[in-house]
Amino acid sequence: MTNQPDRIIIFDTTLRDGEQSPGASLNGEEKLTIARQLARLGVDVIEAGFPYASPGDFEAVQKIAELVGVEGGPTICGLARATRADIEAAAKALKPAAKGRIHTFIATSDIHLEYKLKKTRPQVVAIAEEMVAYAKSFVDDVEFSPEDAGRSDPEFLYEVLTKAIAAGATTINIPDTVGYTTPGEFGALIRGITENVPNIDNAVISVHGHNDLGLAVANFLEAVKNGARQLECTINGIGERAGNAALEELVMALHVRRQYFNPFLGRPVDSQESLTNIDTRQIYKTSRLVSNLTGMFVQPNKAIVGANAFAHESGIHQDGVLKHKLTYEIMDAQSIGLTDNQIVLGKLSGRHAFASRLKELGFDLSDTELNNAFLKFKTVADKKKEVTDWDLESIVNAEIQQPPEIFRLELVQVSCGDRARPTATVTLRTPTGEELTDAAIGTGPVDAVYKAINRVVNVPNQLIEFSVQSVTAGIDALGEVTIRLRHGDRIFSGHSANTDIIVASAHAYVNALNRLYAFLEKQEETTPEPVTASL
């Protein structure tokens, strides 16, 4: 395969497929925040969204193309079904990017052709050929995906891919749309493509897979051994159903076991050169950011980024690690950005020192965000003896993901105990500037706070998830609260951090209600129904 790169291209689809996780919907500003962090992480391609799906998705892709897809930055990709309208929308949204890619797709499995598309094989071949050529008329970089390739007839798949490459596709993506294949099968599928698609050297082979059987990462690594050079993945493995192949797992598997994978990429076995362009020290920070913004917590035993990934409780393990880390750790926690560093800032530190430390941590805030974060930092520094880097990141993440301030929490006060009925009093500033105070009794202090807030806001909603997580160890640790509430068929998330989890809970709830209120205001505008797509 003479035209294949000697490294692995990382294609991140957190903002497209990852956002299709139930309840993980992101607004434009949140998408931009994640996109900027993905650029710092070093991903090669950011699939920023599905421009035709909705005006909001179009605007988000366009903004990311303009502000993140700068010269020297990542390629910005937009998804499009194999239709002229979809492709035109993607092309328009991607126009500001220095490097734009249109990713178009059509199903090729017989079950999809019969029940979903209601088209014949020759019709699908003709559409794929025509739409790839149409996408090529807008951009040089075109990716084509035969949806449900894992269950497609191989001979038909070879035919479609051959025509798509001839029409101008520069990347051929092979999706295991329903997470059905096993590593051996998936590797054989990729090998069959390399051997039976005559013009395959003119395109990069990519893979996309879902984790329904827990095999997505294993499938991808087997695909690499058989010729795949682009991996489509998401942060924390989020995505539809059981999610996608996890970026952090793939990158660290290729990093830790690069001597094993080197020969498959034509490198000397002992080469220490990285197999990807990823800055692994940004992995943990990116994982936390995505978790916070989507409201989807990472399970403690999650590989690479879980809370227990570098924890040891067994006495034998502890003894071994203390004597030599490699006895029970195959990677250094610092390699993914986990450190025990304490910042030297305190309650007497100035704004300049604070801004300098944030820059060292990779944050690029606006003046308003910096000012607000600095005020929050001062409040935390007054309450804590030590403020860690993780505390600082939590403060900043909570600030940069704030929704438009429609309702503002001015006061929250609770009374509770084992022989008292939990009672909360809250004061909110309304959109008209009026301050309203109300009180409520609940089953617990947080329930009482939420009931009191609801009495003021008076917007019907259902709380469906409430999560609290400690940022650092210790009695004075910051508590991060993420909540998700439902209104109709939509879910809205809110997030906040504070040393007082009751206060954090109140702010998180108001954040979510502000998103809900803003959405209801926009309902006065006429917008088409959102379109979703799955590879």
N, C-alpha and C positions, 0 to 999 in steps of 0.2 A: 504494500500500500504506500506508494511513493509520495502521495500528497497529504499524508496525515501528520499532525504535529507530534513532537516528541514529549509532550506534556499533556495533562488533563485540563480541559476547559471546564470551569465551573459556571453553570447556568443556574442562577437562583430564581425560583418562581414563587417565593414567599408572598410577594405582592399580588400574584395572580391566582395560582392554585391554592397557595396557603391561605389566602383570604377567603376561599370558599369553604373553609372549615365552619361548621355551624357555630354562629355566635362570634366569629372572628372578624366581622366586617370592620374595615378601617376607613376613616375619612381621608381627604386629600392631604392634610397637613401631617397626619400620622404616617401615611405612605411615604411622603417626602422625607420625614425623619428617618424612617427605616432605610430608604434608598440611600441616603447619605452615609449611614453606618455600613451598609453593604459595600459602598464604594471604598470606605476605609478598610473594610475586611479584605478587599482585593478580589471580589468576584469579577469574572470576565464579562458576564452578560446578566443584566437585570431584566427579567420579564415583569414590566411595571404594571401590566393590567390588560384588560380586554376593552379597547377604546369604544367599540360599537355598543357595548353592553348598556351603558348609561352615560348621560352627560357628566356625571361626577367622575366616572372612571376615565372618560376621555380627558377631562381637565387634569386629573392626577397624572396620567401618562404624559401629557403635554408638559406639565410643570417639571416632572422628573427629567424628561428629555432636555428641557431648557437648563435646569439648575444642576443636575447630576451628570447628564450626558455630555459633559464638556470635553474639549480636546484633551486627550490623555486619560480620560475617565473610562468607565465601562461602556460597553455596547448597551443601548436601551432597546428593549424588544416589546412589541405589542402583538397580542394574539388576535387572530382573525379566522373566522370560518371561511371555507372556500366559496366566498360570495364577493361580488364586486363592492357592495356597500360596506361590508366588514373591512375589506382590504383598503378601501379609500379612507375610511375612518382611521385605521391604524397609520396609514401613510401621513395623514394630516397631523395626527397627534405626535408622531415621531419626527416631524420635520425639523424642530429646533436642535435635535441631537447631532453631535459630531459624527457618531456612528449609530445608525438606526437599523433595526432588523424587523422585518415582518415575518411572523410565525403563523403560517396558515395550515389548516388541517381538514381532513375528511376521513370518515370511517372506511375501513376496508374489510372488516370481518363479515362473514355471511349473515350472522345474526343481526348486525347493525344495518346491513344493506337491506335485509328483508323487512325488519320491523321498525327501524328508525328512519332511514333515508328513503326506503321504497324505491330503490334504483338498482339497475343491473351493473355488473362488473364493468362492461365497456363504458357505460355512462360515467362511472366513478373515475375511470382512467382519463376520460376526456375532460372532466371537470378539474381533476388534479393538474393536468397538463396546462389547461387554459388559465387557471387561477394562479399557479406558480409564475407563469409568464406575465400575468397582469401585475402581480406583486413586484416582479423584477423590473417592471417599467417605472416603479417609484423608488426602489432602493436596490443597491447591489447585493446586499446581504439578505437572503431569503431562506427561511427554514421551513421544511415541509414535514408534517407528521401524518402517517396513516393511523388514525385512531383505532384502538383495540388491535394493534399489530400482533400482540401476543396470542390472539385467537384467530388470526387471519391465515388463510391458505398460503403457505410460503411461495408457491409458484406465482400466485396472483400478486403477492406482496412484491416480489422481485420485479414484476412488470410495471407496477405503479411507481416504484422507486426509480427505475430506469427512465421512465418518461418524465418524472418530476425533476431529476437531475438534468436531463437533456433540455428541459424548459428553463433551467436557471437556478434551481435550488442549490445552495452552497452548504447547507447542513440538512442531513436526513435524520429525523428523530424517530426512534422506535419505542412507542409507548406500550407498557404493560398496564393498560387502562384500569383493569379490575384487580390487579395484584394476584394473578392466577398462576403465573409460571414459577418454576423452581430454578435455582441457579444453573443446573445442568442444561435445562431446556432453554433458558434465556441466553446462555453462552452459545449454545448451538444455533439459536436463531440469528445472533449477530454474526457468527462464523459463516452461516449459510448466505447471509447478505454479502459479506466480503468476497465470497467465492462465486456467487451467481448473478450479481448485478454488475454488468460489464463496465459501466462508467463510474463505479463507486469511488475510484481514486480522485474524482473531481468534487467530492463532498466529504465533509466530516460526519462521522457516524455519532449520533447522540442517543442517549437513552433516558426515558422518563418512566417512572414506575410507582405504583401505590403499594402500601404496606399491609394489605388485607390479611396476608398470611405471615406477616412479620419477616418477609424475605427480601424486601426492596434493596437494602444495602448489599446483601450477599449477591443478589442478582446483578447489581451494578458492577461490583468488583469482578464478577465472572465475565461481564460484558467487556470490561477493560482488557482482560486477558485475551479476548477474542477480537479486538479491533476498535471498540468504542473509545472515542477521545473527548466526548463532551458528556457531562453528567448533569441532569436536570434535578434539582433538589430544593429543599426548603429548610430554613432555620427551625430547629427543634422537631423537624419532620412533620410539621403541621400540614393539613390539607384535607381534602374530602375523605369521608369515612375514616379509615384507620391512618390516613395521612400519606405523605410522600417519603421517599428516601431522605434521610436526615443529612444535611450538608456537613455538620460537625463530625458525624460518624464516618462519612466517606473520606473527608479531608484528613482526619487523624489516622484512619486505617492506612491510607496511602502514605502518610508521613512516617508513622511508626514502622510500617512494613515495607518501606521503599526498596530495600534490598531485594525483597521478594518480587516486587512489581517492576523493578528497573528493566530486567531483560525483555519484558513484554512491550516496553516502549523503546527498545533498541539502545538502552543505556548499559554501561558497565555495571555489574552486580554491586560493586562497592561504592557507586556514585552517591554522594551525600546531597546532591542538588535536589531541591524540592520538586515534587511531581506536579504541584499546582502553584498558582500565583497568590494563594491565600496567606494573609498575615495571621497565623494561628493565634497570636496573642490577643486578637480582637474577637475571638470566638465566644468567650464567656460573656463579654459585654454585649455582643450582638444578640446572644440567646436571651439575656435578661431583658433587653429592650423589646424584643418581639413578644416575649411572654407578658411583659407589663402592658404593652399597647393592645394586644389581642385579648388579654384577660385569660389566657390559657397557660396555666402553671405547668412547669416541668416536673414530672414525677421524680421523687428523690433518687430512685435507682436508674434513672436515664443515663445511658452511656455518655461519657465525655462531659456533659454539662449538668448532670443531676447533682443534688446536694450531697449524695453519698458516694459520688464517683471517685473521690480521693479520700474517703473516710475509712478508718480501720477500727473495728471494735474487738475482733478476736485477739486474745492475748498473744498467740503465736504470730499473727500478722503484725501486731504492733511491735513486738520484739524484733522481727525481721526488718521492718521498715526503719526502725531506729538504728539498726546496725548498718543497713545499706538499702536505700530506697528501691533499687531494682529487684529486691527479693519479692516484693508484692506490688510494685508499680511499674507498668510498662511505658509510662510517659510522665513527664514532669508537669505538675499542676501549673507551673509558670508558663508552660508552652501554650496554654490556651488563655492566658491572661489572668489566672488566679494568683494573687500575691497576698502577703500579710502586711504590706506596707501601710503605715499610718501617715496621714498627712500632718504636716507641722503647723497647720493653720489652727487658730483658736478664736475665742470671742473677741480678741483684740486685733486680729488680723484685718488688713485693709482690703479694699476691693481689687486693687492691682494684683496682690498676691493670690487672691481667690481666683481671679481671671486667668492668671498664669498657670495655676494648678489645673484648672479645667482644660486649658489648651494642651497641657502635658497628657491629660487623660483622653484627648481626642475629641473634645466637645467644641463645637463652633456655634456659639449662641448670639442671638441678636442683642442689642443693648437692653431692650425691655426684658427679655428672658434672663439676661445676666443680672440685672437689677433685682428682679423678683427672686431669682435663685439665691442671690447674696443675702437678701432679707431672711429667706427661709434658713439659710446656713447659720446666720447669726442666732436665730431662735434655737436651732438644734445645738449649737455650740454652748449656749447658756445652760442647756439641760444635761449635756453629756461631758464627761471628763475627756474622752478621746473621740475624735471624729475620724473614721476610717475612709479610705478611698471608696469603699462600697457604700458607706453612708452618703458620701458626696455624690456618687453616681445616682443613688436613689433620689436624692433631692433634685438633681438636674432632670432626670427622666420624668419625675412627677411634674416638673415645671413645663418642659417642652411639649408635653402631651395634653396640656390643659385645653379644654374646648372653649369656645367663645363664652365669656362670662355674662350669662343672662340673669340667673339667680346667683347671689353671692351670700355665702354663709358668714354672718357677722358674729354669732354667738351660739355656743352649744354647751349645755350644762345638764348633768345627770345626777340622779340620786338613786342608789340601789344598795342592796345588802341581803343577807340571808333571811331577814325578817321584815324586809321592806318591799313594797311594790315598785319595780323599776319605773322611774319617771324622768322624762326629758323635757327640757325647755330649749327651743331654738329661735333664733332671730335671723331672718333672711331679708336681703334687699331684693326687691322685685324688679322686673324689667322697666317699670315706670319710675324707679328710684325710691319707692316707698319701702319703709322697713316694717315688716310684720313679724309678730311674735306669737308663738302658739306652744302648747304643751300636750303631751300624750303619755299614756301608760302602756307598757309593753311587757312581753314575756321575759325580756332582758334589756339591758341598757341600750344596745344597738337597735333592737326592735323598737324601743320607745323613741329613739332619735329618728328613725325612719318614718314612724307613724306621725311624729310631729312635723317633719319636713313635708310629708305628703299633704298634711292639712293646710299648709301654706301654699304649696305649689299647685295642688289640686289637678294633677295630670294622671289619669289612670295608668297604672303599670303593675307588673308582677315581678317581684324579686325572685330570680331563679338561681343565683349563685352568689355566695359571700365567702371570700377567701382571705385569710390573714397569713402573712409570711414575715418572719424575722429576717432583717437584712444582715445583721451581725449577731454574735453571741453577747450575752450579758443582760442584766436587768434593765439597762438603759438603752437597749437596742432600738433602732427605728423599726416600726412595724409597717409593712406595706399591705394595704388593703385593696383588693380588686373585687368589684361587684359587677354583676350582669343583670339587667332587668329587661323584661319583655313588654312590648306594647304592640298589640295586634300580632303580626307575623314577623316583626323585626326585634332585634336584640341590640341593646346599647350597653356599653361598658364604661366604667369609671374607675379611676385609680388615684391613690394618694398615699403619702408616707408621713408618719409622725411618730414621735416617741410615745404619744398617747393614742392608743388604737381606737378609742371612741371618737376622738377628733378626726383621725384618719378616715374612719368609717363614714363620718358625716360628710367630709369633703369628697370622698369617692362617690357617695350617693348623689350629691349635688352635681358633680361632674357628669354623671350618667344622665341625670335629669336635664341638664343643660343640653346635652347631645340630643335627647329625645325632644325637648322643646324646640330646638333649632330645626330638627327634622319636620316637626309638625308645621312650623312656620313656612317651610319650603313646599309643603304640600299644596299651597295655593298656586304654585307654578305647575304648569302642565309638563310632565316628563313621561317618556315611554317606560314601559315595564322593563326592569333589569333583565338582561340575558346572561345566563351562565353557561359555561362550557367545561367539559371535562376531557382530559386526555388520558 
